[in-house]
Amino acid sequence: MSDTYANLVNTPVGKLVARRVGLPLPPRLERHQPALPVIDGPVLVGGAANGSLAGTLDRIGAQTVAAASAQPTFKALVYDASAISESEQLVDVYEFFHAAIRRVRRSGRIVVLATPPASIRDPRKALAQRALEGFVRSLAKELRDGATAQLVQVAPRAHTALESTLRFLLSRRSAYVSGQVIRISAPAGTVPDVPDWERPLQGKVALVTGAARGIGRAIADVLARDGADVVALDVPGQASDLALDITADDAPRRLADELLARHGGVDVVVHNAGITRDRRLAGMTREQWEQVIAVNLTAPQRIDRELFAREVVRTPGRVIAVSSISGIAGNAGQTNYATSKAGVIGLVDAFAPALFKSGHTLNAVAPGFIETQMTAAMPIALREVGRRLNSLSQGGLPVDVAETVAWLASPGSAGVNGNVVRVCGQSLVGA
């Protein structure tokens, strides 16, 4: 759906009026296009001297510089803060960004590397590393013109698993992801080689539930673009490769049988299918409650249990569940939906550690306001508030969720596990 307001204020006259009266100015976001480089401008690098980071940026094809005076502007700022061991040293972060932040280009990227506080025994270093989260989230809210900022916490011995994440966060694929904290753990084995980063899923089979329209269709399209053989599943009556009611008693068994018979297994599982039955709790029927819980939360658990019990998911498998910022912040009239989506986050928390030990990963994406048929049907006032209530002052597109799922599905994302990544333009609602 077209964002009339954003189109208007991006005209010369509209931009002038908006600035004079203090109205939001949604920037035109740069999104992925085939054959373009990961990042198309100089990258200023600072912080700890880290040969692994330098090598990763070199493989990505980044044009790195080590001195702010080397270039008038930068497409990205990358700062390795992992060596900061006490709060007094946080001034180094201030100095680096204070000197360069006004020189970040349109749709620029900022990435701060840190160490997960939970992995640090020294309390002084742990608190200093934890402080970086407040810095990055606040900085992301100060950025303009489509720029984004992220904090990447890299566990000890996990730098070999960093490339996939840097490729995503520095590129146009992460256009609607900002203010996020992403944890990278040391994989149980070696990180799989990715011969072609334009088609990292070549030779892989990906299952996408709820794939007939909206976000699900975009996910199926992007995974196919990245080389996957996609099995698109939806309810009977919707156009898809596989018609199945995932709440049926025999659905997990039938799905496992289908995947084994036709594909010999599956490499990527995306739990996207979801429904809403919105109503305030006092007027909500038990059926409306149970329908939402059954589709959004119980079905993914039953499917995963069957697929892993029968070894349908090949190692290294990637499982991605679609949650929502409603599951983080709650939403009036959505007690059933928010419960189910918070439960999806609980699913990640509960099962990701055990799956990781077996060579698999389990993560979730939590979309915010995404331009779909559902949001197009909202009252115009609520729709406009939803669009503007984030740091990028606009709604996201289904492809923004799909690009995030594709990053998590990549063989190169072997260390990205147990994360809930918000695709919300850094929504001002929730944590």
TATASUL-V85219 format. One record per residue. N is the residue number from 1. SS is DSSP state (~ for helix, > for strand, _ for the rest). PSI is psi in whole degrees, 0 to 359 (999 if undefined). D_LAST is the distance of its C-alpha to the last C-alpha in Angstrom with 1 decimal. Layout:
[[N:SS:PSI:D_LAST] [N:SS:PSI:D_LAST]]
This chain:
[[1:_:138:27.6] [2:_:138:28.5] [3:_:92:26.2] [4:~:318:29.1] [5:~:313:27.3] [6:~:320:26.1] [7:~:321:29.6] [8:~:313:31.1] [9:~:353:29.2] [10:_:4:29.9] [11:_:158:33.6] [12:~:315:35.3] [13:~:316:36.0] [14:~:320:32.6] [15:~:321:30.8] [16:~:314:33.1] [17:~:316:32.6] [18:~:319:28.8] [19:~:322:28.8] [20:~:325:31.4] [21:~:1:29.6] [22:_:29:26.0] [23:_:157:24.8] [24:_:145:22.0] [25:_:86:23.6] [26:_:122:22.2] [27:_:158:23.7] [28:_:114:25.6] [29:_:142:23.6] [30:_:123:25.8] [31:_:164:25.6] [32:_:138:27.6] [33:_:141:31.3] [34:_:147:33.8] [35:_:355:35.8] [36:_:152:33.7] [37:_:163:32.8] [38:_:313:29.3] [39:_:133:29.1] [40:_:48:31.8] [41:_:174:31.9] [42:>:144:32.1] [43:>:117:29.3] [44:>:125:29.3] [45:>:135:28.6] [46:>:178:28.2] [47:>:210:27.5] [48:_:142:29.0] [49:_:106:32.1] [50:_:106:31.1] [51:~:328:33.7] [52:~:317:31.6] [53:~:316:29.1] [54:~:318:32.1] [55:~:322:33.7] [56:~:315:30.6] [57:~:325:30.3] [58:~:318:34.1] [59:~:328:33.9] [60:~:337:31.4] [61:_:20:33.9] [62:_:141:31.9] [63:>:92:34.1] [64:>:146:32.9] [65:>:151:34.0] [66:_:356:33.7] [67:_:133:34.6] [68:~:334:32.9] [69:~:351:36.5] [70:~:335:37.2] [71:_:148:35.7] [72:_:327:35.0] [73:_:165:31.8] [74:>:145:29.5] [75:>:336:27.7] [76:>:151:25.3] [77:>:125:24.5] [78:>:121:24.0] [79:>:126:23.7] [80:>:103:24.2] [81:_:13:22.8] [82:_:341:23.4] [83:_:354:26.5] [84:_:122:24.9] [85:_:358:25.8] [86:_:159:25.3] [87:~:329:23.4] [88:~:332:26.5] [89:~:351:26.4] [90:~:342:23.0] [91:~:335:25.4] [92:~:323:26.4] [93:~:315:23.1] [94:~:310:23.6] [95:~:315:27.2] [96:~:309:26.5] [97:~:328:24.0] [98:~:322:25.6] [99:~:337:28.8] [100:~:347:27.5] [101:~:329:24.4] [102:~:356:26.7] [103:~:14:28.6] [104:>:132:26.0] [105:>:171:27.5] [106:>:137:26.3] [107:>:37:23.7] [108:>:170:23.6] [109:>:136:21.5] [110:>:129:20.0] [111:>:125:19.4] [112:>:127:19.1] [113:>:140:20.3] [114:>:179:19.6] [115:_:136:20.5] [116:_:122:18.2] [117:~:326:18.2] [118:~:341:19.0] [119:~:3:22.2] [120:_:129:23.5] [121:_:328:26.0] [122:_:116:26.5] [123:~:324:24.0] [124:~:318:24.5] [125:~:322:23.6] [126:~:316:20.6] [127:~:324:19.1] [128:~:320:20.1] [129:~:323:18.4] [130:~:327:15.1] [131:~:333:15.4] [132:~:333:15.4] [133:~:316:11.7] [134:~:322:11.4] [135:~:309:14.4] [136:~:317:13.5] [137:~:321:10.2] [138:~:317:12.3] [139:~:320:15.3] [140:~:328:13.9] [141:~:347:13.5] [142:~:345:17.1] [143:_:157:18.6] [144:_:173:21.0] [145:_:36:23.3] [146:_:9:21.0] [147:_:152:20.2] [148:>:161:17.1] [149:>:142:15.8] [150:>:153:14.5] [151:>:126:14.7] [152:>:113:16.9] [153:>:113:17.6] [154:>:117:21.2] [155:_:159:22.7] [156:_:138:26.4] [157:_:19:28.8] [158:_:5:26.2] [159:~:337:27.1] [160:~:345:29.5] [161:~:16:26.6] [162:_:334:24.9] [163:~:314:26.9] [164:~:319:25.4] [165:~:318:21.8] [166:~:322:23.3] [167:~:319:25.4] [168:~:309:22.4] [169:~:331:20.2] [170:~:350:23.2] [171:_:176:24.6] [172:~:345:24.4] [173:~:336:23.0] [174:~:31:19.4] [175:_:326:19.8] [176:_:20:16.7] [177:_:120:14.4] [178:_:153:12.8] [179:_:26:10.3] [180:>:152:10.2] [181:>:117:11.2] [182:>:129:14.1] [183:>:133:16.4] [184:>:122:20.1] [185:_:162:22.4] [186:_:118:26.2] [187:_:155:27.7] [188:_:325:30.3] [189:_:201:32.9] [190:_:153:33.4] [191:_:126:31.2] [192:_:142:33.1] [193:_:141:34.9] [194:_:98:33.9] [195:_:325:37.2] [196:_:106:35.9] [197:_:347:32.4] [198:_:336:33.1] [199:_:63:33.8] [200:_:343:32.0] [201:_:15:32.2] [202:_:128:36.0] [203:_:0:37.7] [204:_:153:34.6] [205:>:129:34.2] [206:>:129:30.9] [207:>:130:30.2] [208:>:118:27.9] [209:>:152:27.6] [210:_:44:27.3] [211:_:7:28.8] [212:_:333:31.0] [213:_:174:28.9] [214:~:225:25.7] [215:~:319:23.0] [216:~:318:25.2] [217:~:319:28.2] [218:~:319:26.5] [219:~:313:25.3] [220:~:318:29.0] [221:~:316:30.4] [222:~:320:28.3] [223:~:322:29.0] [224:~:318:32.7] [225:~:324:32.7] [226:_:8:31.6] [227:_:355:34.6] [228:_:149:33.5] [229:>:105:35.8] [230:>:130:33.4] [231:>:106:34.0] [232:>:117:32.5] [233:>:137:32.1] [234:>:176:31.8] [235:_:155:33.4] [236:_:138:37.1] [237:_:341:37.9] [238:_:145:35.4] [239:_:119:36.6] [240:_:168:35.6] [241:_:325:37.3] [242:>:120:36.8] [243:>:122:36.8] [244:_:134:35.3] [245:_:107:33.7] [246:_:350:31.1] [247:_:353:31.2] [248:_:150:34.9] [249:_:322:36.2] [250:_:7:37.9] [251:~:312:35.2] [252:~:318:33.9] [253:~:314:37.6] [254:~:321:38.7] [255:~:315:35.8] [256:~:317:36.7] [257:~:316:40.3] [258:~:314:39.7] [259:~:321:37.7] [260:~:317:40.3] [261:~:319:43.3] [262:~:332:42.3] [263:~:354:40.2] [264:_:9:40.8] [265:_:191:37.2] [266:>:149:33.8] [267:>:330:31.6] [268:>:130:28.4] [269:>:121:26.9] [270:>:112:24.2] [271:>:89:23.1] [272:_:336:22.4] [273:_:132:24.4] [274:_:154:22.7] [275:_:161:23.7] [276:_:146:22.5] [277:_:70:24.6] [278:_:133:22.7] [279:_:146:24.1] [280:_:150:23.1] [281:~:320:23.6] [282:~:333:26.9] [283:~:6:28.4] [284:_:134:27.1] [285:_:159:29.8] [286:~:324:29.7] [287:~:319:30.6] [288:~:322:27.6] [289:~:309:25.3] [290:~:326:27.2] [291:~:313:27.5] [292:~:316:23.8] [293:~:320:23.2] [294:~:314:26.4] [295:~:311:25.5] [296:~:332:21.8] [297:~:312:21.6] [298:~:318:25.1] [299:~:314:26.8] [300:~:322:24.8] [301:~:315:25.4] [302:~:321:29.1] [303:~:312:29.5] [304:~:318:28.0] [305:~:316:30.2] [306:~:316:33.3] [307:~:320:32.7] [308:~:325:32.2] [309:~:324:34.9] [310:_:9:37.4] [311:_:39:36.2] [312:_:327:35.6] [313:>:116:32.6] [314:>:150:34.3] [315:>:131:33.2] [316:>:120:31.0] [317:>:155:29.1] [318:>:120:25.7] [319:>:126:23.7] [320:>:127:20.7] [321:>:145:19.1] [322:>:113:17.4] [323:>:217:14.4] [324:>:154:12.3] [325:_:344:9.1] [326:~:329:11.0] [327:~:348:10.8] [328:~:313:7.1] [329:~:345:7.1] [330:_:164:10.9] [331:_:131:13.6] [332:_:135:16.9] [333:_:5:19.8] [334:_:39:18.0] [335:~:323:18.0] [336:~:313:20.0] [337:~:313:18.0] [338:~:323:14.5] [339:~:314:16.3] [340:~:320:17.8] [341:~:330:14.8] [342:~:325:12.9] [343:~:326:16.4] [344:~:320:16.4] [345:~:321:13.5] [346:~:325:15.7] [347:~:316:18.7] [348:~:312:17.3] [349:~:321:16.6] [350:~:321:20.1] [351:~:343:22.3] [352:~:317:21.1] [353:~:316:22.8] [354:~:319:26.1] [355:~:324:26.2] [356:~:322:25.6] [357:~:336:28.6] [358:_:5:30.7] [359:_:5:29.8] [360:_:167:27.2] [361:>:151:23.5] [362:>:120:20.9] [363:>:170:17.6] [364:>:152:15.5] [365:>:145:14.4] [366:>:93:11.9] [367:>:150:13.5] [368:_:230:12.4] [369:_:109:15.4] [370:>:136:18.3] [371:_:100:21.9] [372:_:179:23.7] [373:~:326:26.4] [374:~:314:23.9] [375:~:333:22.1] [376:~:336:25.5] [377:_:356:26.7] [378:_:153:24.1] [379:_:144:25.7] [380:~:322:25.8] [381:~:315:23.9] [382:~:322:20.9] [383:~:317:21.2] [384:~:320:21.4] [385:~:315:18.3] [386:~:321:16.4] [387:~:321:17.9] [388:~:347:17.2] [389:_:49:13.7] [390:>:169:12.4] [391:_:339:13.7] [392:_:357:16.6] [393:_:36:17.7] [394:_:162:18.8] [395:_:155:18.4] [396:>:176:18.5] [397:_:155:21.6] [398:~:327:22.1] [399:~:334:23.4] [400:~:320:20.1] [401:~:318:18.8] [402:~:319:22.3] [403:~:323:22.3] [404:~:318:19.2] [405:~:318:20.8] [406:~:322:24.0] [407:~:314:22.6] [408:~:333:21.4] [409:~:346:24.8] [410:_:142:26.8] [411:_:329:29.2] [412:_:347:28.1] [413:_:39:24.5] [414:_:336:26.0] [415:_:356:23.6] [416:>:103:20.3] [417:_:141:19.6] [418:_:21:16.9] [419:_:150:14.1] [420:>:107:11.6] [421:>:118:11.7] [422:>:130:10.0] [423:>:81:13.0] [424:_:10:11.8] [425:_:24:13.1] [426:_:69:9.7] [427:>:143:8.9] [428:_:1:8.2] [429:_:130:7.0] [430:_:184:3.8] [431:_:999:0.0]]
